[in-house]
Amino acid sequence: GNVEINDGDLIIGTAGHGIDFSATADGTGSPDELLDDYEEGQFNPGIEGTTSAGTFVSSSIEGHYTKIGNMVNLNIYIDQTSTSGTGEIRVVGLPFACKGGSPGPQIAGSCMLSNVDFDNDFVHIVPHIWSNSSKISFYGTKDNATWAAVTLSGNTGTGPSYILTITYPTA
């Protein structure tokens, strides 16, 4: 029969249990049909360079996440007053690391950037998270070229801003 809760919450009191969907049709290669986690919250992301982490002064930072099962969705906003980092650009401080494995998940998100001083003139830039990583990298492409890591030119002093979203699996 059905379970109805008129007032209050349904609490799963033991780890490893949840809502079991095994009675439904399986997709190819889907051995786990237990929804055993839901969480939403805030975190404090940051920006760094790989050659020189640099000094990043922010006027506004927001990181929000929703985790359903093993999937994490991040929404990040960083508005900086200045930056002095160099090298490949990274967003750090994620609440969960990306799932590992070989070859590992290939994850790309979407972003909007303002006043970020890059070393190259990319046509398209996307956030990317590597397997086993808790840092987001940015990669760009040009017309008829392979993707390349986005690198910072150094001190912009003009107030770069980052808005991005990415969804990835975690262990």
C-alpha positions, 0 to 999 in steps of 0.5 A: 500500500501507500504511505501517507505522512500528514505532518512531519518528515520521513526519516531514513534512520540507517546509513545505506538505506533510502528510496528503492526504485529496483521495481522499475525498469533498469537502464543498461548498466544501472546497478544502483537504484537506491536514492540514499542522499539529498542535501543542499547548502552553501560553500565558499568558493575561491579563485587561484592560478596554478603558476602563482596562486595570487591574491584574489580580493572579492567583493561578493562570493556565493556558492550554492549546491544541491546533491541528489544521490551521487550527483552534485549541482553547483551554482557559483558567483564570484565578483572580484575587486582585483586579482594577481594570480597567474597560470591556469585559472581554477575555482577551488573550495568545492563541497565534494570531489568529482568521482574517480575512475578510469577513464573517469567522468568527462564533465563540462558546465557553463559560465559567463565571465566579465573582465577576466584577462586571459592570455588567449583570444578564445571563442568559447570558454567552459568550466571543466572538472577532472576525475577525483578533483575538487577544483574546476578548471576553465578550457577554451577553444578557437575556430578549428583548434583543440581545447586549451587550458585558460590562463590568466595574464596576471594582475587585472585590477578591473574587477573580474566576475565569474558566474558558472554552473556545473553538475558532476558525479561524486563518490 
